[in-house]
Amino acid sequence: MKRYFRYGALLVLFFGISISVLFLSTPPFEQTVSTSAEDAFWSGERVLVNINTASPDELCTLPQIGEKRALAIVEYRETSGAFGSVEELCEVDGISDGILNAIREYITT
């Protein structure tokens, strides 16, 4: 019985070391998308996204703004001209007062 316990303990130790070496020797994954707003978020800085100049990718870094809404913002901006105020963003299809309130602290004109 002691022999089986000894072999079991050795197996657990071997697999534990093997798994540790595997995780420690594997390089961390590389981030494929990096924007200044995203970098600022992770560093704790606050960078405002200018809705008059931001690209769709930059707009997608905002909470509740996906590709469809970002494209709608850019399309509205191209057809109607620059936004005069942040509140004007509610005139874009798909942007409600709730979404505006969620992103208000992250945007500027």
N, C-alpha and C positions, 0 to 999 in steps of 0.2 A: 504494500500500500504506500509506503514512504517513497518507493522508487517511482511510482506513478505520479505522486504529488511533485516530486523533484523534476520529472520530465515535463509535467504540466506547467510548473513555474518557469522552467527554462524556455518553453514554447511561448508563453505569455511575454517573457522578457525579450525574446528574439523578435516577435512580431511588433512589440511596442517600439523597439529600437529601429526596426525596419521602417515602420510608418513614420517615426520622427525624422529619420534621415530623408525619406521621400518628400515630406512636406518642407523640410528645411532646405533641401537642395533644389526644389522647384522654384524658378524665378517667379515673382509676382506677375499677374496678368498686366498687360499694357493697356492703358486707356486709349480707346480709338478716337474719342471725341473730346476735344478740349477747347473751351472758349474762355474769354477773359471773365465773363460773368460766372461761369461755372468754377473757374479757378478762384475767383474772389469769394464765392460761396463757401468753398472748402477751407479757405484760409481765414474766414470770418470777416472779411472785408465786405463792405456794401458798395456795389457798383450799380448805378442806375442804367437801365436800358432806355435809350432814346427811341421812342416809337416813330419818330420822323426819319430816322436814319438806319435803324436796325434791319439786318437781314432776317429772312425767315428762320434761319438756324439760331440766331441770337434771340429772336422772339420765343422760340421753343424752349429756351431756358427758364422762362417765366412759369410760375405755377398755373395750372389749368389751361395752358396754351400749348396745343399740339400743332402738328403740321397744317391741318386744315384751317384753324383759326389764324395761325401766323400768315398763311397765304392770303386769307381774307383781309387781314390788316394791311398787308403790302398792296393788295389790289385796290383797296379803298383809298389808300394814300396816293397811289398812282393816278387814280381817276378823279379824286376830289381835292388833291393837294395836301399840304402838310397839316397835321393836327394843330389846332390853335390851343387846345388844352387837353389834359388827360381825360376829362369828362366826355369829350367828343368821341372817344373810343367806343362808347356805347352805341354809336350810330353804325358800327360795323356789324354785319350779320354774324350771329353767334356769340357776341359779347354782351352779356347782361350786366346789370348793376352788381350782382353777386360776384361775377368774375372780375369786374373792374375793382371792386373792393379788395379782392384777393391779391391783385397785382399792383394796386395803387402805390404801395411803398417801394416797389421795384422799378417804376417807370418814370420817365420825364419826357417833356417835349422840347 
